[in-house]
Amino acid sequence: LLKVVGSKYRQHIPEILRRASKHMELVFGLELTEVDHSRNIYALINKLNLGGDEGLSDEGSLPKSDFLMMLLGIIFMKGNRTTREEVWEFL
């Protein structure tokens, strides 16, 4: 996170994390949970209630939230930025 935010704003990281966490939960249904305070390890928890077969198409494809998580993972692995071509390659 420090690489993305920059050392100039280091003191603001707790507030940035709090706001980003709030927006991720509102927009994507993801809760940011601290797993290990001493090592600053966090996990994203899916808070959407897609019980049973909800969100599945007739063909049994992935729910939209799973697809979104995979797409966000690709963006993260590419350094938080990706080109249209890289997204299409993923698709």
C-alpha positions in Angstrom: 0.0 0.0 0.0 2.9 2.3 0.8 4.1 2.0 -2.8 0.7 3.0 -4.2 0.1 5.8 -1.7 3.7 7.0 -1.4 5.8 7.8 1.6 4.6 11.4 1.6 1.2 10.3 2.8 2.3 7.5 5.2 0.5 9.1 8.1 -2.8 9.1 6.2 -2.7 5.3 5.4 -5.2 4.4 8.3 -7.7 6.9 6.9 -7.2 5.8 3.3 -7.7 2.1 4.4 -10.8 3.0 6.3 -12.3 4.9 3.4 -11.3 2.3 0.8 -12.7 -0.5 2.9 -16.0 1.4 3.3 -16.3 1.9 -0.5 -15.4 -1.7 -1.2 -18.1 -3.0 1.1 -20.7 -0.6 -0.4 -19.9 -1.1 -4.0 -18.6 -4.7 -4.2 -19.9 -6.3 -1.0 -16.3 -6.9 0.2 -15.2 -6.5 3.8 -11.5 -5.7 4.6 -10.5 -7.7 7.7 -7.2 -7.4 9.5 -5.8 -10.9 9.8 -2.4 -10.2 11.4 -1.9 -6.8 13.0 1.9 -7.2 13.6 2.5 -8.0 9.9 -0.2 -5.8 8.5 -2.0 -8.7 6.7 -5.5 -8.2 5.5 -8.2 -10.4 3.8 -11.1 -9.5 1.7 -14.3 -11.2 2.8 -17.3 -11.6 0.4 -20.3 -10.2 2.3 -22.8 -10.9 -0.5 -25.5 -13.4 0.4 -25.6 -15.6 -2.7 -27.0 -18.7 -1.1 -27.5 -21.9 -3.1 -27.7 -21.5 -6.8 -28.4 -17.7 -6.7 -26.4 -15.9 -9.3 -25.9 -18.9 -11.4 -27.1 -19.1 -15.0 -28.8 -22.1 -16.5 -25.4 -23.3 -17.7 -24.0 -23.2 -14.2 -21.5 -20.4 -14.8 -19.8 -18.4 -12.1 -21.8 -15.8 -10.2 -21.0 -12.2 -11.1 -19.2 -11.6 -7.8 -16.8 -14.5 -8.5 -16.0 -13.1 -11.9 -15.5 -9.7 -10.5 -13.0 -11.0 -7.9 -11.0 -12.8 -10.6 -10.9 -9.6 -12.7 -9.8 -7.5 -9.7 -7.2 -10.1 -9.0 -5.8 -9.8 -12.5 -5.7 -6.0 -12.2 -3.9 -6.3 -8.8 -1.3 -8.7 -10.2 -0.6 -6.3 -13.1 0.4 -3.6 -10.6 -3.1 -2.1 -10.1 -3.3 -1.1 -13.8 -4.1 -3.1 -16.9 -4.7 -2.4 -20.5 -7.9 -3.2 -22.4 -5.9 -5.9 -24.3 -4.8 -7.6 -21.1 -8.4 -7.7 -19.8 -9.6 -9.2 -23.1 -6.8 -11.7 -22.9 -8.0 -12.7 -19.5 -11.6 -13.0 -20.7 
